[in-house]
């Protein structure tokens, strides 16, 4: 297993698979809303749908942990509070804004705006971690990233089209995701990553289910035909993409494979343009996408450069 997961071609293929899964979540949600007849102004049915997805994804993570990784499903008492806080923040609050935002924004915009979380992590880390301060490289990266976000929101009349419950909620979701990432970095050393992910998903999903069910006034979502298949795929995305990423992180240095994450908005944009009739490629979309990807490449340039130097040294 270790030999397989450290071979460069396998690392590349598995990383791309994980990024594809995460990127495909945007058109999947848009299509699911349409099939379930959830209107853009309906908040609680979207929250209920999110709760269903993450509840079953948490169960799948636990099953994978137990029967594939042979990880005992247990937690220490001192781990409960961090998990509840993380579940509330990362799954419940973040995906509240994410699901509502996706419902009021195009799939292409959603995938690109959500990627801004990488830049918020850089900002927050500067003030929290001593060994992760701001640098000229990070400033240049954020410049390209936020410029891309602005460009992607310019319509054909060169006006900034910005909807608080659409683009605004997605940016809030990205900020919360960045905060949750900081929390995970602080507590992950004491909790098994699979247990941490499954547990916080379960806590967050129960909150989403409660709020969504209460606010829907008894309305139920009927998952039939294509809607059921999309739900199963959404559950698959949450559980399996993390599983792939966990396997890669087990045998590879995070810095060497983190650069693959800039493929998420690439796949999200391409798949949205293919499967969503209302989403089309425009000059502004392409320019914004290129700027965001450029920002992510700049952010990871040090890792790429060090990798190249190491290969040259080995050849020499």
Secondary structure, 3 states (H helix, E strand, C coil): CHHHHHCHHHHHHHHHHHHHHHHHHHHHHHHHHHHCCCCCCCCHHHHHHHHHHHHHHHHHHHHHHHHCCCCCCCCCHHHHHHHHHHHHHHHHHHHHHHHHHHHCCCHHHHHHHHCCHHHHHHHHHHHHCCCCCCCHHHHHHHHHHHHHHHHHCECCCCCECCCHHHHHHHHHHHHHHHHHHHHHHHHHHHCCHHHHHHHHHHHHHHHHHHHHHHHCCCCCCCCCCHHHHHHHHHHHHHHHHHHHHHHHHHHCCHHHHHHHHHHHHHHHHHHHHHHCCCCCCCHHHHHHHHHHHHHHHHHCHHHHHHHHHHHHHHHC
